[in-house]
């Protein structure tokens, strides 16, 4: 599989394109009806007179809504609830959506994201918000209705197979600006974080040197079971870990036995991190043990 094909198949960033096209071309009745109803409800939400501090927060959404149109909110909301294989906590959906909102303050992004997800929820609709559990273990889940899977068909199946960007199966592109860290068809910024982007030159030579290192998966380590690094204190934590193990195993099998490359990025303090979720150099002990140099020299 070449790099462009892998990025098209598995990148989360492509979810928004699929949802945009599905709504625009009326390819799915469920998603279209949800979009029309939610757009109407968001209009009412934005037109209301709120108390002063909330009005300032809402005005930033009004500007986004007017400047970029319905897609600016509808597509990220839909992606937030459809990007997982099944139920997720409200916190997970909010965490996804808040990254696409314009507010500089993180608390304001989180509160606004929660409100928008609540606006789009509807019993027997695209998704609903349902309480699960009691007492200290109470959790709010965003549930996709099972019958929707059959109607969304190709779009939802594609979304459910997508994930955070995988390591590259071909050598990264040369990095010479702050808008890319080396992927072939995805503009993944060189700087980590939502509000760190700037145009000042960075040390591209160091990034390109790290991007050129070839890695392989240690087949003997992959035979060992992946275990949590800390105790799993409740059923949801166990479910999330098992989902991570399942997705990670798919990534390991996709990459093995051929060499692969990481793209590297800077944080706001200039520290360098390998890009990846299911596999990276900063990961848990098991994930680090999986990594070996494809080309190495013994140090004496």
Secondary structure, 3 states (H helix, E strand, C coil): CCHHHHHHHHECHHHHHHHHHHHHCCCCHHHHHHHHHHHHHHHHHHHCCCCHHHHHHHHHHHHHHHHHCCHHHHHHHHHHHHCCCCCEEHHHHHHHHHCCCCCCCHHHHHHHHHHHHHHHCCCCCCEEEEEECCHHHCEEEEEECHHHHHHHCHHHHHHHHCECCCCECCCCCCCCCCCCCCCCCCCCCCECCCCCCCCCCCCHHHHHHHHCCCEEECHHHHCCCCCCCCCCCCHHHHHHHHHHHHHHHHHHHHHCCCCEECCEEECCCCCEEECCCCCCCCCCHHHHHCEEECCCCCCC
